[in-house]
Amino acid sequence: MTERETQRVRRTPKEARALIIASAEKVLLREGVQAVQVRAVAREAGMTDAGITHHFGSREGLLKALLDDGAGKTRDAIRRTVANWVEEGPDIRRLVETLHDLYRSGYAALALQLYNSGWKDTGRPLLEPAVAPLMALNENPETSEDDIRAALASLHLWLAMEPLFGSPFRRSAGLKTDSKVKVQLAWWVDAINVMLHPKK
């Protein structure tokens, strides 16, 4: 046990949980989801393994809390993006890039692992705040609200899976380098814009 671990620090349960989640996120971003183990997170936080399990019960509980935290950050980022739309008008590129940056930072692998273990997100739909502003922008009589929701769901699926499987799928279409992801990001932005503003 290190000197850091032997020095007891008094924290409220809320402070301890926040420290553990922040430490788990550092491990996730630095080493990937497989590295997010109780011992590694305890080391990062300067705590004991027992301190982690006291607050989260198990690695599974820790991963769920980490994903919930990531979902909260995503919702906050989307709310901020949509709030800017009120003054500047909907910026689809900003929405796409906000989501892409979050999933690229490690949450895609975490979400997939938890989904495979049976976890389900029961909160408000993540992209719901974007629907009404996009509908307000919609000038295409053939594009319904369900069409916009379907486009957002498809975009979200691609953004979540791209960090995990993007390279081989790009290669399957003859896009040989990872830099081509920028082409796909631009395509999504253009596709949604065309849905809302059809070319004449």
N, C-alpha and C positions, 0 to 999 in steps of 0.2 A: 504494500500500500504506500502511495507517495505521501510526502509531507502535506501536499495540497489536500489529499483525501482525509488525512487524520485531523486536520483543523476543521472542527464542526462550525458550520455557518448556519445561523438561525434564519430560516425563510418561512414565509407563510406558504400554505399549500399552493396557492395561486402562483406565487413567485417561483416555487420549486418546479411546478408544471411548466411554466413559461421557459425557465432555464433549460429544462430537459428537452422540450420541443425545439428550442433554438439550437441546442447542441445536436439533436438528431438531424435537423435540417442541414447543419454544417457538414455532418458526416455524409448525408445523402448527396449534397452538391459536390463534395470532394471525391467521394469514392463509389457512389451508386447505391441502389436500394439494398443489394445483398450485404453491404457493409453495415447497414443500420441494425446492429445487434445490441442487446442490452449492455454488454460489457464495453463495447466501443463507445456507446453514448454516455455511459457512466464515466468513462475515462475523459471524454471531451468535456463533460459538465463538472468534473472534479468531485464526483459523488461515488457512492458504492452501488453495486448491482442491486442490492436490496432497496436502496433509495428509489431506483427507477421502477422496480416491480411494485413497491409500495403505492406509487401514484398511478401506474398503468396496468398492473397485473401480470403482463406478459409482453413479449415482443410484438405479438399480434395487436394488443391493446395500444402499444406505443405507435405502431405503424398506422393504425386507424386514427389516432389523435393527430399524428403528423399529416395525414391526408386531409382530415377535417380542417386543420390549420391552413393547409395549402388551398383548400376550397374556399375558406374564408378570405384569404388574401386575393384569390382570383375574383371572388364576388366584389371585394372592395375595389380592385383594379377596374373591373367592368363598370361599377357604379361611378367611379371617377371619370372614366372615359365617356360614359353616357352623359354625365353632368356637364362636361365640356361641350357636348353636342348642343345643349340648350342655347349657348351663346354663339358657337361657331358653325353649327350644323353637323350632322352625322359624319364622322370620319371613320369610314370602314377600314382603311389601312391601319389606323391606330388600334382598333379593336382586334384585328387579325394579328398584328405584331405583339400586342399585350399578351394574348393567349399563347402565341407561339413561344415567346420568351419564358413564360412560366413552365410550360410542358418540357421545353428543352432543358430546363434546369434540374430535371430529375423526377418530377411528379408523374410523368407518364408511366414509368416503370413501377412506381409505387401504386398508382391507381390500378394498373393491370394486375399486379400481385394481389392486392386486396380484393379486387373484383373476383379473381379466380378462387379466393378463399371464402367467398360468400358475402362480402361486405356490399351493402347497397346504400347509396346516398338518398336519404329521405327528405332532404331540405328542399327549399324553393328551387325551381329549375335555374341553373347557373346563368344561362343567357337570356332569361326572361326580361331583364331591364333593357335589352337591346331591341326587343320586338316593336314596341310602340314607336320609338323614334324612327325606326326603319319604315314602318307603315306610314308615318307622317310624311316621310320623304318619297314614298312610292307614287310614281306618276304612270305606272303601267296598269291599265285596267285588267290585264290578264294575270297579274301577280296578286295572289290572295295572301292573307295573313298566314295560312297554313303553308303556302309556298315559301314564305320568308322563314318560318319556323323550320321547315325541311332543309332549307339552305343552311341555316345556322347549325342545325344538328349534323349535317354532312361536313361542314367546316370544322365543327368541334371534334368529330370523329377523326378527321384527317390530322388536325393539330395534335390530338392526343397520341395517335399512333405513329406519326411521322418520325419522332425521335427514336422510336424502337425499330421500325421497319422501313423507314424512308429510303435508305441507300439501296437495298436490293430491289425495291419497287421502282425507284428511279432508273436503275440499271436495266430493268426489264423493258423499259420504254426507250432505252438508248440515251438517257441522261446520265452521263458517266461520272460527274463529280458532285460532291455534297453542296457545292456553291449553287447548284441548280435549284436548291430549295427556294432561293429568292424568286426564281421564275414561277414556281408554284404559288408562293405567297402573292405575287402580283396577279396571277391568274385568278385566285379566289377573290381578290379585291375587285378586279374587272368584272368577274362573273356576277357578283352581287350588285355592282353598279348597273350592269346591263339589265338585270332583273327589274331594277327600280326605274331605270331611265332607258327604255328601249331605243336602239338606234333607229333613226328615221330614214 
